[in-house]
């Protein structure tokens, strides 16, 4: 590659990169005509002379003058080549300075540009969020006073109907959940799903309900179960036991229920002890889960708290005499499992029974902490 060609490419690079300054800060770089002059100056001398000859009558020069012209061309080319480096040395520092200035300006302006873009996005989101409310307000504004009163009465009637419909649903739902031993399940099902569960139980039995619930919690790689477990970390008691809890939940997902159940059951005992801590005249004992469930039902006095108390007293924590009873009251009985008296406890249903009851105890502990009673 000749010096002329290399230098011309260098000038082209300077011209391209100089646009950075204009785009970043609006500053002027080399004027356009300056680059044209520079590029023109870098043309080989012979090319420039040929251009001149095409525009003049030099094309008709006599032959005896051709040697002198060729020598002049050669001298001009050598002169330009000799001056290429000094010329580059003159231009390059200016270009470097302007490029650095442009980049500094760009770096300084970038946070401001990002801030403006973020503000514009927030404004857009606010407009989108408020648009339905604006339409509602406009619609309500167009209603006459008489029509508005009628509208209020209609809304009140709808609310009454909803309460009546739910009253007809909640008791059968919680009777079903009590029978299955799944406490707190109502928090993870919509009203339409609860109605479907009742219909499913009536048409196909409790086995079909179990499969429906299990599929819901397996869906999307256990998304619902994972969300439940993440909520446990708000309780300091659970947060300190993350490692064992995660191991148990992982075992549950792998259908290793014999590992998951005995790992999680003692945590219900521990949370219950913290829930009743500070209760006056509390008899000293090792397990307080029944007391915690009874206190919760007494405070809430609702069908869901009654479901919790019944599952604790009649299913998971029901007492029985190891010496006289032929078998535990249920396959998920805490005493039979942790004292090695039960063999066939490793089922998906039992694992979910323990997980849901543990989840309820976490919520009770959080409620007590928010009220300032008991330890979280």
C-alpha positions as CSV (number, residue, x, y, z in Angstrom):
1,X,0.0,0.0,0.0
2,X,1.4,3.4,-1.0
3,X,1.9,6.3,1.4
4,X,-0.8,8.3,-0.4
5,X,-3.3,5.5,-0.1
6,X,-2.6,4.9,3.6
7,X,-2.9,8.6,4.3
8,X,-6.1,8.9,2.4
9,X,-7.6,6.0,4.4
10,X,-6.5,7.8,7.6
11,X,-8.3,10.9,6.5
12,X,-11.4,8.9,5.8
13,X,-11.3,7.4,9.3
14,X,-10.9,10.9,10.8
15,X,-13.9,12.1,8.8
16,X,-16.1,9.2,10.0
17,X,-15.1,9.3,13.6
18,X,-15.5,13.1,13.8
19,X,-19.3,12.6,13.5
20,X,-19.1,11.3,17.1
21,X,-18.6,14.8,18.4
22,X,-21.6,16.1,16.5
23,X,-23.9,13.3,17.7
24,X,-22.8,13.4,21.3
25,X,-22.8,17.2,22.1
26,X,-23.7,19.1,19.0
27,X,-20.2,20.5,18.7
28,X,-18.6,21.4,15.4
29,X,-15.8,19.2,14.1
30,X,-13.8,19.9,11.0
31,X,-16.0,21.7,8.5
32,X,-17.1,19.6,5.5
33,X,-15.2,21.7,3.0
34,X,-12.0,21.3,5.0
35,X,-12.2,17.5,4.5
36,X,-12.8,18.0,0.9
37,X,-9.7,20.2,0.7
38,X,-7.7,17.6,2.6
39,X,-8.9,14.7,0.4
40,X,-8.1,16.8,-2.7
41,X,-4.6,17.5,-1.4
42,X,-4.0,13.8,-1.0
43,X,-4.7,12.9,-4.6
44,X,-1.7,11.7,-6.4
45,X,-0.1,14.6,-8.3
46,X,-0.5,12.8,-11.6
47,X,-4.3,12.4,-11.0
48,X,-4.6,16.1,-10.3
49,X,-2.6,17.1,-13.4
50,X,-4.8,14.7,-15.5
51,X,-7.9,16.5,-14.2
52,X,-6.4,19.8,-15.1
53,X,-5.4,18.6,-18.6
54,X,-8.9,17.5,-19.3
55,X,-10.2,21.0,-18.6
56,X,-7.5,23.0,-20.5
57,X,-5.7,22.9,-23.8
58,X,-2.7,21.2,-22.2
59,X,-3.8,18.0,-23.9
60,X,-2.3,19.5,-27.1
61,X,1.2,20.2,-25.7
62,X,4.1,19.3,-27.9
63,X,5.9,16.0,-27.5
64,X,9.2,17.7,-26.6
65,X,7.6,19.1,-23.5
66,X,6.3,15.7,-22.2
67,X,9.5,14.8,-20.4
68,X,9.5,18.1,-18.5
69,X,5.9,17.5,-17.5
70,X,6.6,13.9,-16.3
71,X,9.5,15.2,-14.2
72,X,7.3,17.8,-12.7
73,X,4.7,15.2,-11.9
74,X,7.3,12.9,-10.2
75,X,8.7,15.9,-8.2
76,X,5.2,16.8,-7.0
77,X,4.4,13.3,-6.0
78,X,7.6,13.0,-4.0
79,X,7.0,16.3,-2.3
80,X,3.5,15.2,-1.2
81,X,4.8,11.9,0.1
82,X,7.5,13.6,2.1
83,X,5.0,15.9,3.6
84,X,2.4,13.3,4.4
85,X,3.7,12.5,7.9
86,X,4.1,16.2,9.0
87,X,0.5,16.8,7.7
88,X,-0.8,13.8,9.6
89,X,1.1,15.0,12.7
90,X,-0.7,18.3,12.4
91,X,-4.2,16.8,11.9
92,X,-4.1,13.8,14.4
93,X,-3.7,15.8,17.7
94,X,-6.7,18.0,16.7
95,X,-8.7,14.9,15.9
96,X,-7.7,13.1,19.1
97,X,-8.7,16.1,21.2
98,X,-12.1,16.5,19.5
99,X,-12.8,12.8,19.8
100,X,-11.9,12.7,23.5
101,X,-14.1,15.8,24.1
102,X,-17.0,14.2,22.2
103,X,-16.7,11.0,24.2
104,X,-16.6,12.9,27.5
105,X,-19.7,14.9,26.5
106,X,-21.4,11.7,25.5
107,X,-20.6,10.1,28.9
108,X,-21.8,13.2,30.7
109,X,-25.1,13.3,28.8
110,X,-25.9,9.6,29.0
111,X,-27.3,9.6,32.6
112,X,-29.5,12.5,31.7
113,X,-30.8,10.8,28.6
114,X,-31.5,7.6,30.6
115,X,-33.4,9.7,33.2
116,X,-35.5,11.4,30.5
117,X,-36.3,8.0,29.0
118,X,-37.2,6.5,32.4
119,X,-39.5,9.5,33.1
120,X,-41.2,9.1,29.8
121,X,-41.8,5.4,30.5
122,X,-43.2,6.2,33.9
123,X,-45.6,8.8,32.4
124,X,-46.7,6.3,29.8
125,X,-47.3,3.6,32.5
126,X,-49.3,6.1,34.6
127,X,-51.5,7.0,31.6
128,X,-52.1,3.4,30.8
129,X,-52.9,2.5,34.4
130,X,-55.3,5.5,34.9
131,X,-57.1,5.1,31.5
132,X,-59.7,2.6,32.8
133,X,-60.3,4.8,35.9
134,X,-60.7,7.8,33.6
135,X,-63.3,6.0,31.5
136,X,-65.2,4.9,34.7
137,X,-65.2,8.5,36.0
138,X,-66.5,9.8,32.7
139,X,-69.2,7.1,32.6
140,X,-70.3,7.9,36.2
141,X,-70.2,11.6,35.4
142,X,-72.7,11.1,32.6
143,X,-75.3,9.4,35.0
144,X,-78.1,11.5,36.3
145,X,-78.7,11.6,40.1
146,X,-81.8,9.3,39.8
147,X,-79.9,6.9,37.7
148,X,-76.9,7.0,40.0
149,X,-79.2,6.1,43.0
150,X,-80.5,3.2,41.0
151,X,-76.9,2.2,40.2
152,X,-76.0,2.2,43.9
153,X,-79.0,0.0,44.7
154,X,-78.0,-2.5,42.0
155,X,-74.4,-2.7,43.3
156,X,-75.7,-3.3,46.8
157,X,-77.9,-6.1,45.5
158,X,-75.0,-7.7,43.7
159,X,-72.9,-7.6,46.9
160,X,-75.7,-9.2,48.9
161,X,-76.1,-11.9,46.2
162,X,-72.3,-12.5,46.3
163,X,-72.3,-12.9,50.1
164,X,-75.2,-15.3,49.9
165,X,-73.5,-17.4,47.2
166,X,-70.3,-17.5,49.1
167,X,-72.1,-18.5,52.3
168,X,-73.6,-21.4,50.4
169,X,-70.1,-22.4,49.2
170,X,-67.7,-21.8,52.1
171,X,-69.0,-24.4,54.5
172,X,-69.1,-27.3,52.0
173,X,-65.6,-26.3,50.8
174,X,-64.1,-26.3,54.3
175,X,-65.9,-29.5,55.2
176,X,-64.1,-31.0,52.1
177,X,-60.8,-29.5,53.0
178,X,-61.1,-30.7,56.6
179,X,-61.8,-34.2,55.3
180,X,-58.8,-34.1,53.1
181,X,-56.6,-32.5,55.8
182,X,-55.6,-29.6,53.6
183,X,-55.6,-26.5,55.7
184,X,-55.3,-23.0,54.2
185,X,-55.8,-24.3,50.7
186,X,-58.6,-21.7,50.1
187,X,-55.9,-19.0,49.9
188,X,-54.6,-20.5,46.7
189,X,-57.9,-21.1,44.8
190,X,-60.2,-18.6,43.2
191,X,-63.9,-18.7,43.9
192,X,-64.5,-20.3,40.5
193,X,-61.9,-22.9,41.4
194,X,-63.6,-23.6,44.7
195,X,-66.9,-24.1,43.0
196,X,-65.2,-26.4,40.5
197,X,-63.6,-28.4,43.4
198,X,-67.0,-28.9,45.0
199,X,-68.5,-30.1,41.7
200,X,-65.5,-32.4,41.1
201,X,-65.9,-33.9,44.6
202,X,-69.6,-34.5,44.0
203,X,-69.1,-36.0,40.5
204,X,-65.8,-37.9,40.9
205,X,-64.9,-38.0,44.6
206,X,-62.1,-36.8,46.7
207,X,-59.4,-38.6,44.7
208,X,-60.2,-36.4,41.7
209,X,-60.0,-33.3,44.0
210,X,-56.6,-34.4,45.2
211,X,-55.3,-34.8,41.7
212,X,-56.6,-31.4,40.7
213,X,-54.9,-29.7,43.6
214,X,-51.6,-31.6,43.1
215,X,-51.6,-30.6,39.4
216,X,-52.1,-27.0,40.3
217,X,-49.1,-27.0,42.6
218,X,-47.0,-28.9,40.2
219,X,-47.8,-26.6,37.3
220,X,-45.0,-24.4,35.8
221,X,-42.3,-26.2,37.8
222,X,-44.1,-25.9,41.1
223,X,-44.6,-22.1,40.8
224,X,-47.4,-21.9,43.4
225,X,-45.4,-24.1,45.9
226,X,-42.3,-22.1,45.4
227,X,-44.2,-18.8,46.0
228,X,-45.5,-20.3,49.2
229,X,-42.1,-21.4,50.4
230,X,-40.5,-18.0,49.6
231,X,-43.1,-16.3,51.9
232,X,-41.8,-18.4,54.8
233,X,-38.5,-16.6,54.9
234,X,-40.3,-13.5,56.4
235,X,-40.5,-15.5,59.7
236,X,-37.1,-15.5,61.5
237,X,-37.8,-19.0,62.8
238,X,-38.1,-20.3,59.2
239,X,-35.3,-18.2,57.8
240,X,-32.9,-19.8,60.3
241,X,-33.8,-23.2,58.9
242,X,-33.6,-22.5,55.2
243,X,-31.2,-25.3,54.5
244,X,-33.3,-28.1,55.9
245,X,-36.5,-26.7,54.5
246,X,-35.2,-26.4,51.0
247,X,-33.9,-30.0,51.3
248,X,-37.3,-31.1,52.3
249,X,-39.1,-29.2,49.6
250,X,-36.7,-30.6,47.0
251,X,-37.4,-34.1,48.3
252,X,-41.1,-33.5,48.0
253,X,-40.7,-32.4,44.3
254,X,-38.7,-35.6,43.7
255,X,-41.6,-37.6,45.3
256,X,-39.3,-38.6,48.1
257,X,-42.1,-38.0,50.6
258,X,-40.6,-40.2,53.3
259,X,-37.8,-37.6,53.6
260,X,-39.9,-34.5,53.3
261,X,-42.6,-35.2,55.9
262,X,-40.4,-36.0,58.9
263,X,-38.2,-33.0,58.2
264,X,-41.1,-30.5,58.1
265,X,-43.3,-31.9,60.9
266,X,-41.0,-30.8,63.8
267,X,-41.1,-27.2,62.4
268,X,-44.8,-27.1,63.1
269,X,-44.0,-28.0,66.7
270,X,-41.4,-25.2,66.9
271,X,-43.6,-22.5,65.4
272,X,-46.5,-23.5,67.6
273,X,-44.3,-23.1,70.7
274,X,-43.3,-19.6,69.6
275,X,-47.0,-18.7,68.8
276,X,-48.1,-19.5,72.4
277,X,-45.0,-18.0,74.1
278,X,-46.1,-15.5,76.6
279,X,-49.6,-17.0,77.1
280,X,-50.4,-16.7,80.9
281,X,-51.0,-19.9,82.9
282,X,-49.7,-22.1,80.0
283,X,-49.0,-25.6,81.2
284,X,-45.4,-26.7,80.6
285,X,-45.2,-29.4,77.9
286,X,-43.2,-30.3,74.8
287,X,-45.8,-29.8,72.1
288,X,-48.1,-26.8,71.8
289,X,-49.6,-27.3,68.3
290,X,-53.1,-28.0,69.7
291,X,-53.0,-24.9,71.9
292,X,-51.8,-22.7,68.9
293,X,-54.7,-24.1,66.7
294,X,-57.3,-23.5,69.5
295,X,-56.1,-20.0,70.1
296,X,-56.2,-19.2,66.4
297,X,-59.8,-20.5,66.1
298,X,-60.8,-18.6,69.2
299,X,-59.4,-15.4,67.7
300,X,-60.8,-15.8,64.2
301,X,-64.0,-17.9,64.9
302,X,-64.4,-18.6,61.1
303,X,-64.8,-21.7,59.1
304,X,-61.2,-21.7,58.0
305,X,-59.8,-21.4,61.5
306,X,-62.2,-24.2,62.5
307,X,-60.8,-26.3,59.7
308,X,-57.2,-25.8,61.1
309,X,-58.3,-26.8,64.6
310,X,-60.1,-29.9,63.4
311,X,-57.2,-31.1,61.3
312,X,-54.7,-30.6,64.1
313,X,-56.9,-32.3,66.8
314,X,-58.4,-35.1,64.8
315,X,-55.8,-35.9,62.1
316,X,-52.2,-34.8,62.5
317,X,-51.8,-34.4,66.3
318,X,-54.5,-36.8,67.6
319,X,-53.2,-38.6,70.7
320,X,-53.1,-42.3,70.9
321,X,-51.5,-44.9,73.2
322,X,-48.6,-46.7,71.6
323,X,-49.1,-49.7,73.9
324,X,-52.7,-50.4,73.3
325,X,-53.5,-49.0,69.8
326,X,-53.0,-51.4,67.0
327,X,-52.2,-48.6,64.6
328,X,-52.0,-44.8,64.5
329,X,-55.3,-42.8,64.0
330,X,-54.1,-41.7,60.5
331,X,-51.2,-42.2,58.2
332,X,-50.1,-38.6,58.8
333,X,-50.2,-38.7,62.6
334,X,-47.3,-36.8,63.9
335,X,-46.6,-39.1,66.8
336,X,-46.7,-42.3,64.8
337,X,-44.3,-40.9,62.2
338,X,-41.7,-39.2,64.4
339,X,-41.7,-42.1,67.0
340,X,-41.2,-44.7,64.3
341,X,-44.6,-46.4,64.6
342,X,-46.0,-45.6,61.1
343,X,-44.6,-47.1,57.9
344,X,-46.9,-46.1,55.1
345,X,-46.9,-42.3,55.6
346,X,-44.9,-41.4,52.5
347,X,-47.7,-40.2,50.1
348,X,-48.1,-37.0,48.2
349,X,-51.3,-36.2,50.1
350,X,-49.6,-36.5,53.5
351,X,-46.7,-34.4,52.3
352,X,-49.1,-31.6,51.2
353,X,-51.0,-31.9,54.5
354,X,-47.8,-31.2,56.4
355,X,-46.7,-28.4,54.0
356,X,-50.1,-26.6,54.2
357,X,-50.3,-26.9,58.0
358,X,-46.8,-25.5,58.3
359,X,-47.8,-22.7,56.0
360,X,-50.8,-21.9,58.3
361,X,-48.5,-21.8,61.3
362,X,-46.2,-19.4,59.6
363,X,-49.1,-17.1,58.9
364,X,-50.4,-17.3,62.5
365,X,-46.8,-16.5,63.7
366,X,-46.7,-13.5,61.4
367,X,-50.1,-12.2,62.6
368,X,-49.0,-12.5,66.2
369,X,-45.8,-10.6,65.4
370,X,-47.7,-7.8,63.7
371,X,-50.0,-7.6,66.8
372,X,-47.0,-7.5,69.1
373,X,-47.9,-10.8,70.8
374,X,-45.7,-13.9,70.7
375,X,-42.5,-14.4,68.7
376,X,-42.4,-14.6,64.9
